[in-house]
Amino acid sequence: MTVSRESMNTVIIDTGCANLSSVRFALMRLGETPTVTADPAIIRRAARVILPGVGSARAAMQSLHAKGLDTLVPSLIQPLLGVCLGMQLLCRQSSEGGEAVPCLGIIDTEITELDSAGLPLPHMGWNAIRPSSHPLFAGISREDYLYFVHSYCAPVGDFTLASCDYGQSFSAAIGQGNFMGVQFHPEKSAGVGALILKNFLEMNA
């Protein structure tokens, strides 16, 4: 499963988070050689952009602000994929830690604590999703499982591209225009995750 050489110009935003390498290696397995950078000029020139993230929303937003990326990211016009915390940062705010943390404000929804209905938190492990017909999920069915690690989520609503159940129904993926985000880790989700990343790599502005 590889993408054509002509499509190769993908940037992973260097947020300083722990899953940069795993995302990079997942793309390399598809034949892509991504650039990892926080340089605004390189990010602007990319054909597509990935915003990864693990950890807290506040720390991630502070890092983006320090690098001048909190104003750059919302202005991008190429396809952008947020992964896990990266998806949550696309939203208006996060209530992580019991306080309102302003995020990038690209997608008009907010992140709240997952109501697991007594199930263990964080939600960690494999769960089936209900995908929409969005191109990101081409070839993905309701029987396909993805790997999750999270305690906060986006609600199901107008911006939902895929949903999942863990105590409550929540958005496994959201999107608006050229901005997309997935709550699961495609880089850790075997062949199904690889197909989702391949679908993203085939998108153009």
HELIX and SHEET records of a PDB file:
HELIX    1   1 ARG A    5  SER A    7  5                                   3    
HELIX    2   2 LEU A   20  ARG A   29  1                                  10    
HELIX    3   3 PRO A   40  ARG A   45  1                                   6    
HELIX    4   4 ALA A   57  ALA A   66  1                                  10    
HELIX    5   5 LEU A   69  LEU A   72  1                                   4    
HELIX    6   6 VAL A   73  SER A   75  5                                   3    
HELIX    7   7 LEU A   85  LEU A   89  1                                   5    
HELIX    8   8 GLU A   96  GLY A   98  5                                   3    
HELIX    9   9 PRO A  135  PHE A  137  5                                   3    
HELIX   10  10 PRO A  186  LYS A  188  5                                   3    
HELIX   11  11 ALA A  190  LEU A  201  1                                  12    
SHEET    1   A 8 THR A  35  THR A  37  0                                        
SHEET    2   A 8 THR A  10  ILE A  13  1                                        
SHEET    3   A 8 ARG A  48  LEU A  51  1                                        
SHEET    4   A 8 LEU A  80  VAL A  83  1                                        
SHEET    5   A 8 PHE A 179  VAL A 182  1                                        
SHEET    6   A 8 SER A 169  GLN A 176 -1                                        
SHEET    7   A 8 THR A 160  ASP A 165 -1                                        
SHEET    8   A 8 ARG A 130  PRO A 131 -1                                        
SHEET    1   B 4 VAL A 101  PRO A 102  0                                        
SHEET    2   B 4 CYS A  91  SER A  94 -1                                        
SHEET    3   B 4 ILE A 107  GLU A 113  1                                        
SHEET    4   B 4 TYR A 152  CYS A 153 -1                                        
SHEET    1   C 2 HIS A 123  ALA A 128  0                                        
SHEET    2   C 2 TYR A 145  HIS A 150 -1                                        
END                                                                             
